[in-house]
Amino acid sequence: MPQGPTGRPTITDVAARAGISKGMVSLALRGAPGPSAETTARVLRAAEELGYRPNRAASSLALRRTRLLGVTMTVRNAFHAELVEELQSAAEDAGYELVLAPVTRTRGERVAVETLLDSRCEALLLLGPEVGAGELRDWDARVPTVVLGRRSRSGPGAGPDVVRASDERGLRLVVEHLVALGHRDLVHVSGGSGDIAADRRAGFEAAAAEFGVRARTLEAGFDEEAGVRAAHRLLAEGMSATAVVAANDRVALGVLDVLARAGVSVPQQVSVTGYDDSPLARLGHVQLTSVGQDPGGQAREAVGLAVERLEGADRGDHRDVVVEPRLVVRGTTDAPRGPGMSQ
């Protein structure tokens, strides 16, 4: 029998037993409008027969629980979109629904979180938040909060739960791959001043030092425009680097665009790597070597941690779950053959 994050029968099992969709089961368990009285009774009967939180389902109706998990995401981040898909599946299996609050250039994380709390979300799942540790602790004091993709830096035993891939390990895999190909002159286009960028920068610099190769870090940002600016700067300086290690896939796409327009061939003259292994990296005309972060695994862990606290688990310190990244080698990396980006 399929198992959800808490090791119990899933909402999929209840739906199959009741002969209706997962969405209808979720509505019936929450007491939301839509299902008829007969359908609701069938769902509760199926849940009881399977041992699917029968008491908690009844309690949620009595307490008027919403069973909503609030998610903040950056709209233009393809990896966040992939994470949301996985979170939705994991949430449904646990008998919960997601409420999304986008973070945009004109709408910050604080507004997004307040919107979710106003919508009576019972827990928060924050994708790569950039706010400080103090605010994360404050939100976690209001509702169970799980941070995906970065350290919370809240100190021992304090703050929200965390689910992340090891960014230091991910960048080491990239440098190790490039060194094995024969690269000895690398440049890292960093994501800027945030915690995620800092961890990736540290991983790059430590690995470069370990392997004894030339390495330079160029501060940029986490979007395509940052990659474009960085690539223009590198070309103007006549850099001899034979490989560009971008902070994420979006930055790498900006770099690739500028190099293509300048007539610099990838990977013949310059190898380029990204991070996230997003759907953009897998496009046939891109084929970007990138670091995968196991979005499915992160989503299951994150929902499981939130549900664990919502269902009354008595545990002390916050959890810091680290998943292992993996390098996906594609067509943008190869052995160096020319003078890098020197024009």
Secondary structure, 3 states (H helix, E strand, C coil): CCECCCCCECHHHHHHHHCCCHHHHHHHHHCCCCCCHHHHHHHHHHHHHHCCCHHHHHHHHHHCCCCEEEEEEECCCHHHHHHHHHHHHHHHHCCCEEEEEEECCCCCHHHHHHHHHHCCCCEEEEECCCCCHHHHHHHHHHCCEEEECCCCCCCCCCCCEEEEECHHHHHHHHHHHHHHHCCCEEEEEECCCCHHHHHHHHHHHHHHHHHCCEEEEEECCCCHHHHHHHHHHHHHHCCCCCEEEECCHHHHHHHHHHHHHCCCCCCCCCEEECCECCCCCCCCCCCCEEEECCHHHHHHHHHHHHHHHHCCCCCCCCCEEEECCEEECCCCCCCCCCCCCCC
